[in-house]
């Protein structure tokens, strides 16, 4: 598990080969069972929730904890930013801790 991001070109006349992308800013921490969406109006990639290994060692394989952060990658500049929590978003004290869930982007 890592925080790397890759690009795979799709099209009739392109070489189909994975390419690692160099990003700026703080990438989201490594995680699994998260959601990721592309928001085309803003040209953003949005990563939310999931779980991370609490003790990533060969001996402990399933010990994990929640991740409740939202990270956004601006695709045009490849710059990461972390969404700051505001109490106006919901009635929780932080973003809800979700993992292994479904999500969707609707409108704006």
N, C-alpha and C positions, 0 to 999 in steps of 0.2 A: 504494500500500500504506500502511495506517495502522493504528492500534490502536483505532479507533472501534468501538463496539458498538451495534447497532440492534435494535429490537423490531418485529415485524410481527404484529398481532393476527389471530387466526383464529377464526371463528365466523360464525353466520348473521346476527346483528344488530349487527355492529360495522363501523366504517369501516376499510377495509383500506388503511392508509397506514403507511409506514416511519416510525419515530420514533427519533431518536438518543437514547441514554441517557447521563446524566451519572453517572459512577462515582467512587468514592473510592479512595484508595490508588494504588499504582503499577501501571498496566496493563501487560500483557505487551508486549514490544517487537513492532513490526511484523514479520510473518513470512508465509511461504507453505509449502505442503506439510506442514502440521502436522495434529494431530488435535484435535478438540474434542468433548466429551461433556457431556451434562446428567446429573447424578447426583441423581435425584429424592428419595432418602432424606435427603440433606443439603441439598437445594435449592441445589446448586453447579453451576457451569459450569467444566469442567476443560480447560485448554489445555496441550498438550505437544508439544515438539519442533518440527521444521520447519527452514526456512532463512531467512536474512535477507540482504538485499543488503549486501555488504561495502563497496561504493562506489556508493551510489545516485545516480548522475549520468546524464544523458541519453546520454553517450558509452559508458558501461559498462552493458550490459543484463543480462548473465548471470553476473557475478562475484558469488558468494554464499558464505556460510559457515553452518555448523551452529548450531542453537539447541538446547540440551539442558535448558532450564528447564521447570518445571511451575508454572503460575499457576492460581489458583482464584478464581472470582468468586462471592461469596455473593449469590444472586439476591434474597433478601429485603432486604438492606441495600445492594446494588450496590457492595460493597467488595472490592477485589482484594487478594490476598495471594500471596506467593511461597513455594512448598514448599521447605523447606530439605533438603538432601541429608544422609542418615544412612547410614553404611557398612552398617547392618543391612538396607537395602533390597535391595542386590545386591552382587556382587563387584567392581564397577567403582569407580573413584575419584570418579565423578560419575554423574549420570543418563546413560544411553546417548544418543549423538547419532543421532537417527532423523529421517528425512524421507521424504515420499512413501510412507507406510506405512499399514497398517490397525491399528486398536486397538479394544478393547472394554472396558467396565466390567462386572465380574462380581461379584455379591454386594456385599460391603463392601470 
